[in-house]
Structure formats: C-alpha cells, structure tokens
Amino acid sequence: MASEESGAASSRASSPRRGSTPPFVGTALRSATGVSLSQQLAAIAITIAIAIVGTVVCARLVGLVCPLRVSERDERVGLDISQHGERAYPAFNGLDD
C-alpha cells in the first residue's frame, strides 16, 4: 500500500496543475517571470541613464571641493614627478640616473 501511495504522490508532483502554464512555455520574447524583452531593455536604458546622471552629479560635487584636472605645467612636467616626486619606470624611457 505504501508503494502505491508513493507512486501516486510522485506522479502528482511531477505533473503540472491543470490550467497552469510551465514557466518555460511561452513566446521567445518573454522570460520565465513573464517580463517582456521591451520591458527589460527599458529597464537597462533607465539604469544606464541613472548611472550617467549620478556620475555627473558626483563629479560636479567633487569639482566644487577640489579641481578635477591638474595644471598645464604639471601635465608638461609629468604627473609622476609633480605628484609623487619621482620618475616612474625610468629604465623604459632611458632615464636611468
């Protein structure tokens, strides 16, 4: 009797309920959650827009506190010397002291 009940229970567990659609059945443009491709693309575009706006806002706020660029002189001299006081990779440039 126990083997009959377990067989019946396993067949019920493996078959979907009547009227329900398994998540993998549907159109190719819908995911398992039912969200369409156009909705996913819109969400991606919104996420990119929020990231860009957030980056610009943060850069402007930092720019108010300190400059975002080094001076033209520091660029000419080289940032390794002007910012750190040393030559970076002198052997690669033939500048060994």
ABEGO torsion letter per residue (X at the ends): XAAAAAAAAAAAAABBBBGBBBAABEBAABBAAGBBAAAAAAAAAAAAAAAAAAAAAAAAAAAAABBABBBAAAAAAEAAAAAAGBBBGAAAAGABX
